[in-house]
């Protein structure tokens, strides 16, 4: 939420917490793979 608020102050529009979080997932800043997921171990090493 803080990131989206900061970006709105800087002139960005149509930007909310959902879009910012989705971008963080897409760029690898957030790993939402469950521990039981076959990709969890590999993606955890990337962070």
Secondary structure, 3 states (H helix, E strand, C coil): CHHHHHHHHCCCCCCCHHHHHHHHHHCCCCCCCCCCCCCHHHHHHHC
